[in-house]
Amino acid sequence: MPGSLTATVHGEAGDPADAELVRGLFAQLESRAGRLLWNGWPTGVAVAPAMQHGGPWPATTSPLHTSVGTTAVRRFLVPVVYQDVPEELLPPVLRA
C-alpha cells in the first residue's frame, strides 16, 4: 500500500484475537498514513494544488504548513538522522 494521508480500519472492539490483529495492522499503517481512523470516515481532501488553505490562525495552527493540498505532505515528513553510521551502512542517497 502506498503512502496516504489517512487510513481507516472498521471493526468491533472487545475480541482479544481481533485486538491483536488490529494492533499489528496499526503498526503497519503507522509508516504509511499520517492519520489512523477507527470506525470513522476521513475528510474528503486530496493532495492536489486546488486543495490549499493556510495562513494565520484560525485557518491553521502553523502558517508554515497547510492542512490540505500539495504542501500538506510536509506535515507527514519524518526527519531521520544517521549519526556516526559508517558510509557503507547509509542509504545510497546519503553516501558520499
C-alpha positions, 0 to 999 in steps of 0.5 A, spaced: 500 500 500 502 506 498 503 512 502 496 516 504 494 521 508 489 517 512 487 510 513 481 507 516 480 500 519 472 498 521 471 493 526 468 491 533 472 492 539 472 487 545 475 480 541 482 479 544 484 475 537 481 481 533 485 486 538 491 483 536 490 483 529 488 490 529 494 492 533 499 489 528 495 492 522 496 499 526 503 498 526 503 497 519 499 503 517 503 507 522 509 508 516 504 509 511 498 514 513 499 520 517 492 519 520 489 512 523 481 512 523 477 507 527 470 506 525 470 513 522 470 516 515 476 521 513 475 528 510 474 528 503 481 532 501 486 530 496 493 532 495 492 536 489 494 544 488 486 546 488 486 543 495 490 549 499 488 553 505 493 556 510 495 562 513 494 565 520 490 562 525 484 560 525 485 557 518 491 553 521 495 552 527 502 553 523 502 558 517 508 554 515 504 548 513 497 547 510 492 542 512 490 540 505 493 540 498 500 539 495 504 542 501 500 538 506 505 532 505 510 536 509 506 535 515 507 527 514 515 528 513 519 524 518 526 527 519 531 521 520 538 522 522 544 517 521 549 519 526 556 516 526 553 510 521 559 508 517 558 510 509 557 503 507 551 502 512 547 509 509 542 509 504 545 510 497 542 517 497 546 519 503 553 516 501 558 520 499 
